[in-house]
C-alpha cells in the first residue's frame, strides 16, 4: 500500500508518520508514504498556490491547477488508485470505509486542502483521472486536510496484514469492552482505591468474555 499526500506542509505529516506503528510499518516496507507539494507545480514566479476567492469573502483559496498537477504526478505508475477529497459536509469516514480502502486499492491519494479550501474545479477534473471519494473525518473543521489524511493513513495501515501482528489487535474486531486495565492491580489516589475489576483477575476466560460483551 502506498499513500500519497498532496500537501503544502509535508513536514507537518512526517513526524507522525515516522513514529510508532506507522513508522514501523514504513521501515518494514508494509506501506510507503510519498508527498507532492502543490507549490512545486505553480506557474507563477512567486510560488503561490493560493488566490483570493471569486465573489469575495475572507481568506484565500488553493488554486485548482497546482493541486491537479501534483495529483497527476502522484498517479504516475499507479495501477489501482483512489483519490480522497475532504469536506466537512461529506459522509463521515468509518472503520468500514477503512476496511474497504485496505482491501480494494494499492495507492491512496489524499488531497489536503488549506486556507478556505481548494478550488472546486480541481475535484471535477480529478474525477476524470480516477475514482474520487469524499469524506469528513470528525465533525469539526480543521486548519487543513493534513489531520484527516493522517487519520485515514493510520486507520487503513492498521488493517493491512502483518502491521499489528494479529488481526485481534484491531480493537473494533475483537470481543472487548472499550475499558482496559493493566498493572498495578490497585491505584491509591487521594485516599481512594481504584481496583481492576475482579472478573479480570480470575483467569476464567468464559466469564471474562461475557464481561467484555457486557453480559
LUMBASE-737960 format. One line per field, with one value per residue: residue number from 1; residue in three letters; x, y, z of N, C-alpha, C in turn. Coordinates in nm, 3 decimals. Layout:
N
k <- [NUM / ...]
r <- [ALA / ...]
n.px <- [X / ...]
n.py <- [Y / ...]
n.pz <- [Z / ...]
ca.px <- [X / ...]
ca.py <- [Y / ...]
ca.pz <- [Z / ...]
c.px <- [X / ...]
c.py <- [Y / ...]
c.pz <- [Z / ...]
# end
This chain:
215
k <- [1 / 2 / 3 / 4 / 5 / 6 / 7 / 8 / 9 / 10 / 11 / 12 / 13 / 14 / 15 / 16 / 17 / 18 / 19 / 20 / 21 / 22 / 23 / 24 / 25 / 26 / 27 / 28 / 29 / 30 / 31 / 32 / 33 / 34 / 35 / 36 / 37 / 38 / 39 / 40 / 41 / 42 / 43 / 44 / 45 / 46 / 47 / 48 / 49 / 50 / 51 / 52 / 53 / 54 / 55 / 56 / 57 / 58 / 59 / 60 / 61 / 62 / 63 / 64 / 65 / 66 / 67 / 68 / 69 / 70 / 71 / 72 / 73 / 74 / 75 / 76 / 77 / 78 / 79 / 80 / 81 / 82 / 83 / 84 / 85 / 86 / 87 / 88 / 89 / 90 / 91 / 92 / 93 / 94 / 95 / 96 / 97 / 98 / 99 / 100 / 101 / 102 / 103 / 104 / 105 / 106 / 107 / 108 / 109 / 110 / 111 / 112 / 113 / 114 / 115 / 116 / 117 / 118 / 119 / 120 / 121 / 122 / 123 / 124 / 125 / 126 / 127 / 128 / 129 / 130 / 131 / 132 / 133 / 134 / 135 / 136 / 137 / 138 / 139 / 140 / 141 / 142 / 143 / 144 / 145 / 146 / 147 / 148 / 149 / 150 / 151 / 152 / 153 / 154 / 155 / 156 / 157 / 158 / 159 / 160 / 161 / 162 / 163 / 164 / 165 / 166 / 167 / 168 / 169 / 170 / 171 / 172 / 173 / 174 / 175 / 176 / 177 / 178 / 179 / 180 / 181 / 182 / 183 / 184 / 185 / 186 / 187 / 188 / 189 / 190 / 191 / 192 / 193 / 194 / 195 / 196 / 197 / 198 / 199 / 200 / 201 / 202 / 203 / 204 / 205 / 206 / 207 / 208 / 209 / 210 / 211 / 212 / 213 / 214 / 215]
r <- [UNK / UNK / UNK / UNK / UNK / UNK / UNK / UNK / UNK / UNK / UNK / UNK / UNK / UNK / UNK / UNK / UNK / UNK / UNK / UNK / UNK / UNK / UNK / UNK / UNK / UNK / UNK / UNK / UNK / UNK / UNK / UNK / UNK / UNK / UNK / UNK / UNK / UNK / UNK / UNK / UNK / UNK / UNK / UNK / UNK / UNK / UNK / UNK / UNK / UNK / UNK / UNK / UNK / UNK / UNK / UNK / UNK / UNK / UNK / UNK / UNK / UNK / UNK / UNK / UNK / UNK / UNK / UNK / UNK / UNK / UNK / UNK / UNK / UNK / UNK / UNK / UNK / UNK / UNK / UNK / UNK / UNK / UNK / UNK / UNK / UNK / UNK / UNK / UNK / UNK / UNK / UNK / UNK / UNK / UNK / UNK / UNK / UNK / UNK / UNK / UNK / UNK / UNK / UNK / UNK / UNK / UNK / UNK / UNK / UNK / UNK / UNK / UNK / UNK / UNK / UNK / UNK / UNK / UNK / UNK / UNK / UNK / UNK / UNK / UNK / UNK / UNK / UNK / UNK / UNK / UNK / UNK / UNK / UNK / UNK / UNK / UNK / UNK / UNK / UNK / UNK / UNK / UNK / UNK / UNK / UNK / UNK / UNK / UNK / UNK / UNK / UNK / UNK / UNK / UNK / UNK / UNK / UNK / UNK / UNK / UNK / UNK / UNK / UNK / UNK / UNK / UNK / UNK / UNK / UNK / UNK / UNK / UNK / UNK / UNK / UNK / UNK / UNK / UNK / UNK / UNK / UNK / UNK / UNK / UNK / UNK / UNK / UNK / UNK / UNK / UNK / UNK / UNK / UNK / UNK / UNK / UNK / UNK / UNK / UNK / UNK / UNK / UNK / UNK / UNK / UNK / UNK / UNK / UNK / UNK / UNK / UNK / UNK / UNK / UNK]
n.px <- [0.085 / 0.055 / 0.066 / -0.015 / 0.036 / -0.103 / 0.005 / 0.071 / 0.232 / 0.434 / 0.610 / 0.459 / 0.324 / 0.511 / 0.639 / 0.447 / 0.393 / 0.625 / 0.655 / 0.596 / 0.354 / 0.293 / 0.533 / 0.696 / 0.573 / 0.637 / 0.918 / 0.941 / 0.853 / 0.587 / 0.409 / 0.420 / 0.502 / 0.446 / 0.504 / 0.354 / 0.397 / 0.187 / 0.298 / 0.524 / 0.436 / 0.337 / 0.261 / 0.338 / 0.581 / 0.614 / 0.570 / 0.322 / 0.044 / -0.212 / -0.504 / -0.715 / -1.066 / -1.318 / -1.603 / -1.572 / -1.514 / -1.368 / -1.019 / -0.806 / -0.796 / -0.695 / -0.542 / -0.675 / -0.515 / -0.238 / -0.293 / -0.411 / -0.197 / -0.007 / -0.142 / -0.168 / 0.102 / 0.141 / -0.018 / 0.122 / 0.239 / 0.080 / -0.147 / -0.393 / -0.549 / -0.707 / -0.854 / -0.875 / -1.080 / -1.147 / -1.420 / -1.609 / -1.881 / -1.928 / -1.979 / -1.921 / -1.608 / -1.549 / -1.478 / -1.555 / -1.520 / -1.242 / -1.165 / -1.257 / -1.097 / -0.844 / -0.862 / -0.925 / -0.765 / -0.442 / -0.299 / -0.343 / -0.448 / -0.435 / -0.586 / -0.496 / -0.647 / -0.613 / -0.635 / -0.917 / -1.006 / -1.005 / -1.010 / -1.306 / -1.312 / -1.093 / -1.163 / -1.361 / -1.207 / -1.022 / -1.183 / -1.189 / -0.951 / -0.937 / -1.106 / -1.282 / -1.322 / -1.513 / -1.476 / -1.563 / -1.378 / -1.443 / -1.644 / -1.564 / -1.415 / -1.103 / -0.774 / -0.637 / -0.625 / -0.449 / -0.463 / -0.709 / -0.616 / -0.397 / -0.535 / -0.675 / -0.466 / -0.357 / -0.577 / -0.623 / -0.373 / -0.347 / -0.507 / -0.382 / -0.232 / -0.018 / 0.073 / -0.013 / 0.050 / -0.137 / -0.470 / -0.660 / -0.573 / -0.680 / -0.890 / -1.176 / -1.255 / -1.226 / -1.363 / -1.446 / -1.458 / -1.456 / -1.315 / -1.005 / -0.740 / -0.437 / -0.138 / -0.055 / -0.256 / -0.410 / -0.473 / -0.394 / -0.537 / -0.562 / -0.649 / -0.837 / -0.916 / -0.861 / -0.952 / -0.867 / -1.125 / -1.276 / -1.339 / -1.156 / -0.932 / -0.964 / -0.894 / -1.072 / -1.179 / -1.426 / -1.600 / -1.469 / -1.490 / -1.767 / -1.801 / -1.667 / -1.834 / -2.038 / -2.230]
n.py <- [-0.119 / 0.217 / 0.547 / 0.868 / 1.195 / 1.498 / 1.794 / 2.114 / 2.120 / 1.901 / 1.845 / 1.867 / 1.633 / 1.427 / 1.372 / 1.239 / 1.019 / 0.880 / 0.762 / 0.517 / 0.261 / 0.318 / 0.422 / 0.196 / 0.018 / 0.144 / 0.122 / -0.152 / -0.186 / -0.234 / -0.042 / 0.253 / 0.599 / 0.896 / 1.233 / 1.511 / 1.840 / 2.105 / 2.359 / 2.311 / 2.295 / 2.524 / 2.794 / 3.053 / 3.313 / 3.363 / 3.145 / 3.096 / 2.915 / 2.975 / 3.186 / 3.484 / 3.446 / 3.412 / 3.624 / 3.734 / 3.742 / 3.600 / 3.516 / 3.285 / 3.081 / 2.760 / 2.709 / 2.543 / 2.430 / 2.379 / 2.176 / 1.980 / 1.918 / 1.823 / 1.599 / 1.451 / 1.387 / 1.221 / 1.009 / 0.880 / 0.577 / 0.426 / 0.154 / 0.079 / 0.305 / 0.533 / 0.851 / 1.075 / 1.318 / 1.587 / 1.704 / 1.894 / 1.857 / 1.611 / 1.249 / 1.075 / 0.935 / 0.593 / 0.287 / 0.083 / 0.197 / 0.226 / -0.044 / -0.116 / 0.045 / -0.060 / -0.317 / -0.286 / -0.102 / -0.012 / 0.220 / 0.518 / 0.839 / 1.139 / 1.442 / 1.729 / 2.000 / 2.356 / 2.675 / 2.847 / 2.632 / 2.418 / 2.511 / 2.424 / 2.322 / 2.163 / 1.919 / 1.834 / 1.792 / 1.606 / 1.383 / 1.291 / 1.167 / 0.952 / 0.736 / 0.925 / 0.975 / 1.123 / 1.238 / 1.317 / 1.368 / 1.330 / 1.581 / 1.837 / 2.144 / 2.170 / 2.325 / 2.243 / 1.984 / 1.793 / 1.666 / 1.503 / 1.341 / 1.206 / 1.059 / 0.881 / 0.743 / 0.615 / 0.457 / 0.286 / 0.162 / 0.008 / -0.205 / -0.359 / -0.669 / -0.815 / -0.578 / -0.515 / -0.750 / -0.943 / -1.011 / -0.977 / -0.765 / -0.537 / -0.317 / -0.280 / -0.516 / -0.721 / -0.920 / -0.720 / -0.503 / -0.146 / -0.063 / -0.092 / -0.243 / -0.244 / -0.335 / -0.145 / -0.363 / -0.225 / 0.117 / 0.390 / 0.692 / 1.006 / 0.901 / 0.719 / 0.400 / 0.251 / -0.017 / -0.297 / -0.455 / -0.734 / -0.970 / -0.976 / -1.061 / -1.321 / -1.516 / -1.675 / -1.750 / -1.767 / -1.620 / -1.375 / -1.314 / -1.289 / -1.067 / -0.876 / -0.862 / -0.737 / -0.875]
n.pz <- [0.000 / -0.087 / 0.022 / -0.086 / -0.017 / -0.088 / -0.021 / 0.126 / 0.341 / 0.406 / 0.614 / 0.840 / 0.850 / 0.848 / 1.094 / 1.253 / 1.088 / 1.097 / 1.336 / 1.599 / 1.535 / 1.266 / 1.167 / 1.204 / 1.026 / 0.787 / 0.790 / 0.774 / 0.525 / 0.466 / 0.410 / 0.203 / 0.196 / 0.027 / -0.085 / -0.247 / -0.322 / -0.382 / -0.426 / -0.571 / -0.824 / -0.932 / -1.160 / -1.143 / -1.065 / -0.800 / -0.645 / -0.542 / -0.424 / -0.376 / -0.404 / -0.400 / -0.325 / -0.579 / -0.599 / -0.355 / 0.003 / 0.306 / 0.361 / 0.171 / -0.126 / -0.228 / -0.540 / -0.831 / -1.038 / -0.947 / -0.760 / -0.917 / -1.090 / -0.906 / -0.808 / -1.042 / -1.083 / -0.863 / -0.938 / -1.135 / -1.261 / -1.094 / -1.035 / -0.931 / -0.811 / -0.574 / -0.520 / -0.254 / -0.122 / 0.097 / 0.294 / 0.522 / 0.509 / 0.404 / 0.388 / 0.691 / 0.769 / 0.833 / 1.021 / 0.852 / 0.603 / 0.610 / 0.609 / 0.353 / 0.186 / 0.246 / 0.143 / -0.127 / -0.278 / -0.413 / -0.410 / -0.237 / -0.264 / -0.105 / -0.083 / 0.061 / 0.170 / 0.232 / 0.403 / 0.289 / 0.155 / -0.144 / -0.483 / -0.638 / -0.894 / -0.919 / -0.804 / -0.984 / -1.214 / -1.123 / -1.101 / -1.357 / -1.377 / -1.208 / -0.963 / -0.721 / -0.381 / -0.127 / 0.197 / 0.538 / 0.833 / 1.145 / 1.314 / 1.334 / 1.208 / 1.056 / 1.051 / 0.826 / 0.569 / 0.652 / 0.909 / 0.892 / 0.679 / 0.794 / 0.985 / 0.823 / 0.694 / 0.918 / 1.013 / 0.794 / 0.757 / 0.990 / 0.931 / 0.746 / 0.649 / 0.888 / 1.002 / 1.265 / 1.380 / 1.492 / 1.387 / 1.579 / 1.723 / 1.624 / 1.751 / 1.718 / 1.606 / 1.785 / 2.055 / 2.295 / 2.575 / 2.578 / 2.785 / 2.937 / 3.131 / 3.328 / 3.512 / 3.809 / 4.025 / 4.209 / 4.251 / 4.446 / 4.510 / 4.637 / 4.884 / 4.804 / 4.673 / 4.361 / 4.177 / 3.963 / 3.777 / 3.935 / 3.792 / 3.583 / 3.705 / 3.764 / 3.580 / 3.450 / 3.152 / 3.012 / 3.174 / 3.162 / 2.890 / 2.869 / 3.036 / 2.882 / 2.665 / 2.779 / 2.918]
ca.px <- [0.000 / 0.129 / -0.013 / 0.039 / -0.026 / -0.092 / 0.002 / 0.165 / 0.313 / 0.472 / 0.680 / 0.358 / 0.278 / 0.619 / 0.670 / 0.350 / 0.402 / 0.753 / 0.657 / 0.511 / 0.314 / 0.302 / 0.676 / 0.747 / 0.520 / 0.718 / 1.052 / 0.928 / 0.808 / 0.448 / 0.347 / 0.508 / 0.441 / 0.509 / 0.443 / 0.361 / 0.364 / 0.134 / 0.386 / 0.623 / 0.371 / 0.273 / 0.312 / 0.377 / 0.718 / 0.617 / 0.549 / 0.193 / -0.052 / -0.344 / -0.551 / -0.837 / -1.185 / -1.415 / -1.725 / -1.539 / -1.513 / -1.242 / -0.919 / -0.754 / -0.838 / -0.591 / -0.573 / -0.704 / -0.412 / -0.128 / -0.343 / -0.428 / -0.064 / 0.053 / -0.213 / -0.129 / 0.234 / 0.125 / -0.085 / 0.212 / 0.284 / -0.014 / -0.231 / -0.528 / -0.553 / -0.825 / -0.824 / -0.963 / -1.105 / -1.208 / -1.520 / -1.681 / -2.021 / -1.935 / -2.003 / -1.818 / -1.520 / -1.574 / -1.395 / -1.597 / -1.452 / -1.100 / -1.153 / -1.276 / -0.978 / -0.732 / -0.882 / -0.954 / -0.674 / -0.297 / -0.249 / -0.443 / -0.400 / -0.513 / -0.572 / -0.507 / -0.675 / -0.571 / -0.699 / -1.063 / -1.038 / -0.945 / -1.098 / -1.390 / -1.284 / -0.992 / -1.234 / -1.426 / -1.106 / -0.964 / -1.275 / -1.157 / -0.823 / -0.953 / -1.218 / -1.266 / -1.411 / -1.514 / -1.503 / -1.538 / -1.317 / -1.487 / -1.744 / -1.505 / -1.344 / -0.962 / -0.696 / -0.602 / -0.663 / -0.345 / -0.511 / -0.793 / -0.536 / -0.322 / -0.630 / -0.706 / -0.345 / -0.348 / -0.685 / -0.604 / -0.250 / -0.372 / -0.581 / -0.301 / -0.178 / 0.114 / 0.109 / -0.034 / 0.090 / -0.256 / -0.594 / -0.734 / -0.523 / -0.765 / -0.982 / -1.317 / -1.286 / -1.218 / -1.468 / -1.382 / -1.508 / -1.364 / -1.240 / -0.890 / -0.667 / -0.306 / -0.081 / -0.080 / -0.394 / -0.479 / -0.414 / -0.442 / -0.532 / -0.634 / -0.704 / -0.938 / -0.858 / -0.919 / -0.908 / -0.901 / -1.243 / -1.242 / -1.352 / -1.036 / -0.824 / -0.998 / -0.838 / -1.183 / -1.196 / -1.568 / -1.656 / -1.405 / -1.551 / -1.902 / -1.787 / -1.630 / -1.953 / -2.136 / -2.336]
ca.py <- [0.000 / 0.343 / 0.667 / 0.989 / 1.312 / 1.623 / 1.886 / 2.226 / 2.108 / 1.761 / 1.832 / 1.854 / 1.494 / 1.329 / 1.331 / 1.137 / 0.900 / 0.814 / 0.713 / 0.409 / 0.152 / 0.362 / 0.427 / 0.059 / -0.037 / 0.201 / 0.062 / -0.291 / -0.179 / -0.277 / 0.074 / 0.361 / 0.732 / 0.993 / 1.366 / 1.604 / 1.973 / 2.189 / 2.474 / 2.269 / 2.283 / 2.651 / 2.854 / 3.193 / 3.329 / 3.384 / 3.017 / 3.100 / 2.810 / 3.021 / 3.315 / 3.533 / 3.379 / 3.485 / 3.656 / 3.794 / 3.656 / 3.601 / 3.413 / 3.251 / 2.950 / 2.691 / 2.702 / 2.410 / 2.374 / 2.313 / 2.053 / 1.882 / 1.875 / 1.742 / 1.470 / 1.379 / 1.331 / 1.108 / 0.899 / 0.815 / 0.443 / 0.354 / 0.059 / 0.070 / 0.414 / 0.614 / 0.987 / 1.112 / 1.461 / 1.608 / 1.809 / 1.879 / 1.824 / 1.480 / 1.130 / 1.053 / 0.820 / 0.492 / 0.166 / 0.009 / 0.262 / 0.190 / -0.183 / -0.119 / 0.102 / -0.153 / -0.436 / -0.260 / -0.014 / -0.023 / 0.356 / 0.611 / 0.976 / 1.222 / 1.583 / 1.805 / 2.140 / 2.455 / 2.806 / 2.834 / 2.514 / 2.403 / 2.543 / 2.306 / 2.266 / 2.058 / 1.793 / 1.794 / 1.743 / 1.484 / 1.272 / 1.237 / 1.098 / 0.830 / 0.745 / 1.021 / 0.955 / 1.241 / 1.202 / 1.404 / 1.294 / 1.407 / 1.683 / 1.970 / 2.199 / 2.180 / 2.423 / 2.187 / 1.845 / 1.701 / 1.584 / 1.396 / 1.249 / 1.121 / 0.966 / 0.775 / 0.660 / 0.534 / 0.358 / 0.187 / 0.087 / -0.091 / -0.318 / -0.435 / -0.791 / -0.812 / -0.450 / -0.525 / -0.883 / -1.027 / -0.944 / -0.945 / -0.639 / -0.429 / -0.312 / -0.292 / -0.651 / -0.820 / -0.918 / -0.646 / -0.378 / -0.036 / -0.038 / -0.181 / -0.224 / -0.308 / -0.328 / -0.230 / -0.407 / -0.122 / 0.251 / 0.474 / 0.833 / 1.089 / 0.812 / 0.630 / 0.290 / 0.219 / -0.154 / -0.367 / -0.538 / -0.865 / -1.076 / -0.980 / -1.121 / -1.461 / -1.609 / -1.754 / -1.688 / -1.756 / -1.506 / -1.253 / -1.286 / -1.239 / -0.930 / -0.791 / -0.846 / -0.659 / -0.961]
ca.pz <- [0.000 / -0.091 / 0.047 / -0.148 / 0.043 / -0.163 / 0.092 / 0.132 / 0.462 / 0.432 / 0.742 / 0.945 / 0.848 / 0.853 / 1.231 / 1.295 / 1.003 / 1.120 / 1.474 / 1.648 / 1.445 / 1.126 / 1.135 / 1.192 / 0.901 / 0.679 / 0.794 / 0.730 / 0.385 / 0.451 / 0.344 / 0.159 / 0.203 / -0.064 / -0.079 / -0.360 / -0.273 / -0.491 / -0.454 / -0.671 / -0.954 / -0.966 / -1.283 / -1.118 / -1.019 / -0.656 / -0.578 / -0.472 / -0.459 / -0.334 / -0.457 / -0.337 / -0.380 / -0.661 / -0.527 / -0.228 / 0.121 / 0.380 / 0.339 / 0.041 / -0.177 / -0.304 / -0.681 / -0.885 / -1.126 / -0.874 / -0.697 / -1.025 / -1.136 / -0.800 / -0.805 / -1.163 / -1.059 / -0.771 / -1.008 / -1.229 / -1.226 / -1.008 / -1.109 / -0.875 / -0.712 / -0.549 / -0.473 / -0.143 / -0.108 / 0.228 / 0.309 / 0.648 / 0.483 / 0.339 / 0.470 / 0.792 / 0.748 / 0.935 / 1.014 / 0.733 / 0.490 / 0.620 / 0.562 / 0.208 / 0.122 / 0.264 / 0.061 / -0.268 / -0.351 / -0.391 / -0.390 / -0.186 / -0.281 / -0.014 / -0.117 / 0.186 / 0.146 / 0.332 / 0.393 / 0.279 / 0.075 / -0.277 / -0.596 / -0.664 / -1.026 / -0.904 / -0.781 / -1.108 / -1.307 / -1.067 / -1.130 / -1.489 / -1.366 / -1.129 / -0.869 / -0.612 / -0.268 / -0.041 / 0.336 / 0.653 / 0.943 / 1.261 / 1.284 / 1.349 / 1.092 / 1.091 / 0.977 / 0.696 / 0.547 / 0.697 / 1.019 / 0.838 / 0.598 / 0.886 / 1.045 / 0.726 / 0.681 / 1.040 / 1.017 / 0.687 / 0.782 / 1.096 / 0.876 / 0.650 / 0.709 / 0.949 / 1.064 / 1.409 / 1.426 / 1.498 / 1.348 / 1.702 / 1.779 / 1.575 / 1.864 / 1.688 / 1.560 / 1.891 / 2.156 / 2.402 / 2.627 / 2.549 / 2.907 / 2.951 / 3.256 / 3.339 / 3.647 / 3.926 / 4.048 / 4.286 / 4.250 / 4.555 / 4.472 / 4.733 / 4.985 / 4.747 / 4.598 / 4.231 / 4.152 / 3.839 / 3.801 / 3.990 / 3.692 / 3.500 / 3.784 / 3.795 / 3.482 / 3.395 / 3.021 / 2.975 / 3.247 / 3.111 / 2.760 / 2.897 / 3.087 / 2.770 / 2.581 / 2.855 / 2.970]
c.px <- [0.088 / 0.032 / 0.058 / -0.035 / 0.003 / -0.106 / 0.105 / 0.263 / 0.349 / 0.540 / 0.581 / 0.308 / 0.387 / 0.648 / 0.575 / 0.368 / 0.535 / 0.759 / 0.568 / 0.479 / 0.328 / 0.448 / 0.735 / 0.698 / 0.597 / 0.856 / 1.051 / 0.874 / 0.670 / 0.364 / 0.457 / 0.430 / 0.519 / 0.433 / 0.457 / 0.312 / 0.312 / 0.221 / 0.492 / 0.567 / 0.300 / 0.338 / 0.358 / 0.516 / 0.729 / 0.601 / 0.418 / 0.101 / -0.194 / -0.375 / -0.676 / -0.959 / -1.266 / -1.540 / -1.701 / -1.545 / -1.376 / -1.145 / -0.880 / -0.799 / -0.722 / -0.634 / -0.591 / -0.583 / -0.293 / -0.170 / -0.359 / -0.294 / 0.004 / -0.011 / -0.178 / 0.009 / 0.225 / 0.066 / 0.007 / 0.255 / 0.191 / -0.103 / -0.375 / -0.546 / -0.694 / -0.778 / -0.924 / -0.962 / -1.177 / -1.307 / -1.593 / -1.826 / -2.038 / -1.970 / -1.887 / -1.739 / -1.536 / -1.474 / -1.429 / -1.530 / -1.303 / -1.077 / -1.161 / -1.154 / -0.860 / -0.742 / -0.882 / -0.843 / -0.527 / -0.235 / -0.364 / -0.384 / -0.492 / -0.484 / -0.600 / -0.526 / -0.622 / -0.650 / -0.851 / -1.103 / -0.966 / -1.050 / -1.172 / -1.365 / -1.177 / -1.060 / -1.300 / -1.326 / -1.043 / -1.053 / -1.251 / -1.028 / -0.834 / -1.070 / -1.187 / -1.369 / -1.400 / -1.557 / -1.491 / -1.476 / -1.344 / -1.582 / -1.692 / -1.444 / -1.199 / -0.893 / -0.660 / -0.643 / -0.561 / -0.393 / -0.607 / -0.714 / -0.457 / -0.413 / -0.661 / -0.585 / -0.334 / -0.451 / -0.667 / -0.482 / -0.271 / -0.440 / -0.501 / -0.238 / -0.037 / 0.151 / 0.096 / 0.006 / -0.026 / -0.378 / -0.672 / -0.688 / -0.602 / -0.885 / -1.127 / -1.355 / -1.286 / -1.339 / -1.411 / -1.468 / -1.409 / -1.281 / -1.127 / -0.813 / -0.531 / -0.257 / -0.047 / -0.228 / -0.475 / -0.401 / -0.477 / -0.426 / -0.623 / -0.716 / -0.817 / -0.869 / -0.936 / -0.863 / -0.945 / -1.025 / -1.206 / -1.243 / -1.226 / -0.919 / -0.849 / -0.927 / -0.944 / -1.225 / -1.342 / -1.633 / -1.598 / -1.467 / -1.692 / -1.899 / -1.756 / -1.745 / -2.061 / -2.249 / -2.326]
c.py <- [0.124 / 0.458 / 0.787 / 1.108 / 1.435 / 1.734 / 1.996 / 2.211 / 1.962 / 1.742 / 1.817 / 1.710 / 1.396 / 1.282 / 1.221 / 1.008 / 0.827 / 0.747 / 0.591 / 0.306 / 0.193 / 0.367 / 0.289 / -0.006 / 0.017 / 0.137 / -0.083 / -0.302 / -0.242 / -0.165 / 0.167 / 0.492 / 0.825 / 1.125 / 1.436 / 1.739 / 2.058 / 2.309 / 2.439 / 2.267 / 2.413 / 2.711 / 2.997 / 3.199 / 3.344 / 3.253 / 3.012 / 2.989 / 2.850 / 3.157 / 3.357 / 3.469 / 3.471 / 3.509 / 3.718 / 3.694 / 3.654 / 3.495 / 3.393 / 3.110 / 2.887 / 2.677 / 2.560 / 2.350 / 2.313 / 2.181 / 1.943 / 1.829 / 1.786 / 1.604 / 1.386 / 1.315 / 1.210 / 0.986 / 0.823 / 0.677 / 0.365 / 0.264 / 0.057 / 0.178 / 0.464 / 0.748 / 1.022 / 1.263 / 1.480 / 1.724 / 1.788 / 1.835 / 1.683 / 1.370 / 1.111 / 0.925 / 0.723 / 0.377 / 0.083 / 0.067 / 0.227 / 0.048 / -0.189 / -0.064 / 0.005 / -0.272 / -0.407 / -0.189 / -0.039 / 0.113 / 0.445 / 0.751 / 1.068 / 1.370 / 1.666 / 1.953 / 2.227 / 2.583 / 2.788 / 2.713 / 2.514 / 2.439 / 2.416 / 2.244 / 2.159 / 1.923 / 1.742 / 1.734 / 1.614 / 1.363 / 1.213 / 1.156 / 0.965 / 0.844 / 0.840 / 0.990 / 1.078 / 1.201 / 1.324 / 1.315 / 1.373 / 1.517 / 1.825 / 2.014 / 2.223 / 2.286 / 2.373 / 2.042 / 1.745 / 1.610 / 1.474 / 1.294 / 1.154 / 1.019 / 0.850 / 0.684 / 0.565 / 0.422 / 0.249 / 0.100 / -0.022 / -0.216 / -0.402 / -0.556 / -0.770 / -0.683 / -0.456 / -0.662 / -0.980 / -0.946 / -0.900 / -0.815 / -0.518 / -0.421 / -0.340 / -0.430 / -0.753 / -0.810 / -0.847 / -0.528 / -0.270 / -0.001 / -0.140 / -0.144 / -0.292 / -0.292 / -0.182 / -0.262 / -0.300 / 0.009 / 0.331 / 0.620 / 0.912 / 1.003 / 0.722 / 0.525 / 0.265 / 0.083 / -0.202 / -0.452 / -0.682 / -0.976 / -1.089 / -1.045 / -1.269 / -1.559 / -1.696 / -1.691 / -1.672 / -1.636 / -1.374 / -1.214 / -1.231 / -1.097 / -0.833 / -0.766 / -0.766 / -0.741 / -0.975]
c.pz <- [0.000 / -0.072 / -0.013 / -0.087 / -0.043 / -0.060 / 0.077 / 0.248 / 0.490 / 0.566 / 0.858 / 0.956 / 0.884 / 0.995 / 1.277 / 1.218 / 1.016 / 1.257 / 1.492 / 1.539 / 1.298 / 1.082 / 1.117 / 1.062 / 0.781 / 0.674 / 0.746 / 0.587 / 0.363 / 0.390 / 0.297 / 0.169 / 0.111 / -0.054 / -0.213 / -0.310 / -0.388 / -0.524 / -0.559 / -0.812 / -0.995 / -1.091 / -1.262 / -1.056 / -0.867 / -0.578 / -0.501 / -0.520 / -0.423 / -0.394 / -0.382 / -0.403 / -0.471 / -0.578 / -0.391 / -0.113 / 0.185 / 0.331 / 0.194 / 0.004 / -0.253 / -0.449 / -0.730 / -0.957 / -1.051 / -0.810 / -0.802 / -1.073 / -1.032 / -0.793 / -0.927 / -1.148 / -0.967 / -0.839 / -1.102 / -1.178 / -1.135 / -1.093 / -1.059 / -0.768 / -0.683 / -0.493 / -0.364 / -0.125 / 0.026 / 0.224 / 0.440 / 0.629 / 0.426 / 0.439 / 0.568 / 0.760 / 0.864 / 0.924 / 0.892 / 0.609 / 0.491 / 0.572 / 0.411 / 0.135 / 0.130 / 0.170 / -0.089 / -0.344 / -0.316 / -0.362 / -0.346 / -0.189 / -0.201 / -0.041 / 0.008 / 0.154 / 0.259 / 0.310 / 0.388 / 0.196 / -0.058 / -0.381 / -0.638 / -0.801 / -1.022 / -0.886 / -0.908 / -1.206 / -1.254 / -1.092 / -1.268 / -1.487 / -1.290 / -1.034 / -0.755 / -0.504 / -0.178 / 0.100 / 0.427 / 0.760 / 1.070 / 1.217 / 1.302 / 1.216 / 1.136 / 1.007 / 0.838 / 0.688 / 0.597 / 0.811 / 0.972 / 0.756 / 0.687 / 0.952 / 0.951 / 0.705 / 0.799 / 1.037 / 0.913 / 0.715 / 0.886 / 1.044 / 0.778 / 0.717 / 0.765 / 1.019 / 1.216 / 1.465 / 1.426 / 1.459 / 1.471 / 1.765 / 1.729 / 1.670 / 1.827 / 1.636 / 1.673 / 1.985 / 2.277 / 2.446 / 2.585 / 2.672 / 2.919 / 3.078 / 3.247 / 3.483 / 3.684 / 3.944 / 4.119 / 4.278 / 4.364 / 4.515 / 4.565 / 4.829 / 4.934 / 4.661 / 4.469 / 4.189 / 4.012 / 3.868 / 3.837 / 3.884 / 3.607 / 3.573 / 3.813 / 3.702 / 3.417 / 3.263 / 2.979 / 3.044 / 3.196 / 2.977 / 2.777 / 2.947 / 2.973 / 2.675 / 2.651 / 2.910 / 3.121]
# end
